[in-house]
Amino acid sequence: MRTQDQSGVEQNLPADVASAGAGAADGVGAAAAGPLVWRDQIVPVSTRFDDPYFSLANGLAETRHVFLAGNDLPARLRPGFHIAELGFGTGLNLLATLIAAEGICEGLRYTSFEAWPLAAEDIARALSAFPEAAARAGPFLAAWDAGLRTFTLGPLQVEVLIGDARATLPTWQGRADAWYLDGFSPAKNPELWAPDLMAEVARHTAPEGSFATYTAAGFVRRGLAEAGFAVSRAPGHGMKRHMSRGRLERTR
Ligand SMILES: C[S@@+](CC[C@H](N)C(=O)[O-])C[C@H]1O[C@@H](n2cnc3c(N)ncnc32)[C@H](O)[C@@H]1O
């Protein structure tokens, strides 16, 4: 089991975006994944950001509430529908999407942006807390362990773009129909929620595309509204009062 990296814990991203991306692109491993600790033996917590990868109170249920229902999924799915995500983490959102799409729609695309890919063994351990997701994770874990970042998972064509999203999203050629904004908490990972990046999210959203996120932080909501989304507040999952969701109204 990996525990805390004795070489020291970075609290935030390196200021140099290019070097962050290059470091992350080195591949899977302790340095690339960042030091993890396990809360209650189950929930992976990034010591880089001092934040868990998913909700301590049933991450799968929160994913369904926030990212799927928040984007009106699976109702909007159709062939060619493109989901994009900031923060791939353990792939739990990917697997929740797979479960939701099964038997409903083929030909879906899922693109995720991740600076510090986790090792397959850590992902497997994290997913073991969710038997429904773990039962479908085999092909994903095999591909991931082999170093593949583009693979097919049931109806989903998956691509995980490795590197700092501040560097990789602006050059991405795609446009998503639905965004999962799933960085660590805005207070601890503000760069993944900054107005400039939210503008890039909007620029890479198809007409009438949507976003959903668990946070209702003011600066995130303002950034998304300035970027062109009609932002609304919705009830959060579990103990969380609010989350945010929205539809693209205009592009800057
Ligand atoms: C809350 S976790 C995501 C959980 C994930 N969606 C899941 O289903 O397990 C946040 C993720 O954002 C990633 N991240 C943080 N800052 C980033 C950045 N600047 N660029 C890309 N990824 C980043 C972290 O490495 C982490 O994997």
The ligand as an ORCA input file, in Angstrom:
! r2SCAN-3c Opt
* xyz 0 1
  C     -12.021     14.998     -6.884
  S     -10.803     14.249     -7.882
  C     -11.721     13.626     -9.258
  C     -12.520     12.397     -8.962
  C     -12.929     11.657    -10.194
  N     -13.809     12.377    -11.057
  C     -13.462     10.281     -9.881
  O     -14.478      9.875    -10.485
  O     -12.813      9.582     -9.109
  C     -10.012     15.647     -8.624
  C      -9.025     15.286     -9.715
  O      -8.571     16.479    -10.352
  C      -7.210     16.306    -10.706
  N      -6.618     17.629    -10.909
  C      -6.384     18.591     -9.991
  N      -5.850     19.689    -10.563
  C      -5.753     19.411    -11.889
  C      -5.307     20.153    -13.024
  N      -4.830     21.403    -12.890
  N      -5.363     19.573    -14.235
  C      -5.867     18.319    -14.378
  N      -6.306     17.562    -13.348
  C      -6.254     18.105    -12.110
  C      -6.641     15.544     -9.518
  O      -5.428     14.899     -9.819
  C      -7.778     14.574     -9.208
  O      -7.613     13.351     -9.880
*
